[in-house]
Amino acid sequence: MLNELKELASAFRAALESADRSRFPVTLQAFPHGACGDTALLLAKFLEEHGHGQFDYMLGRRGDGSHAWLQRGSLVVDITADQFDEIEEPVIVCNGSPWHSALAGEAEHVADFTLYDPNTRATLARAYLLACNQLPGHLRPAPQSSEV
């Protein structure tokens, strides 16, 4: 399961990197810098649509800022941690992460942007579809499951 999650997370990150960022909301245009919250929500949708269930939206503190990632139990999935100097790995999928533990993160809610207000939901749905259009065909979610 970890290998499949890492492959999916890596593919989704590559899709975000190759998309026309000017079409993304401002929160994603400097990906991965400052994009962790919205990225976690988009990645959660992608992983759920590929049969990996729901994750918690984790939020931890780092100095004056914060960092968001996905977690289910001890399983950590993070495709934006490399915005921090000490992290070199662009995709983290592991059981237990000392770096994430040090952020003292708390589960804020289920990572699902469809639960947000209509404007946020629509904005993130557009970003999600833009990213998914960059994926290889076999990884693109079925059109009916992507409609939010």
Buried (B, 14 or more C-beta within 10 A) or exposed (E): EEEEBBBBBBBBBBBBBEBEBEEBBEBBEEBBEBBBBBBBBBBBBBBBBBEBEBBBBBBBEEEEEEBBBBBBEEBBBBBBBBBBEEBEEBBBBBEEBEBBEEBEBEEEEEBBBEEBEEEBBEBBBBBBBBBBEBBEEEBBBEEEEBEB
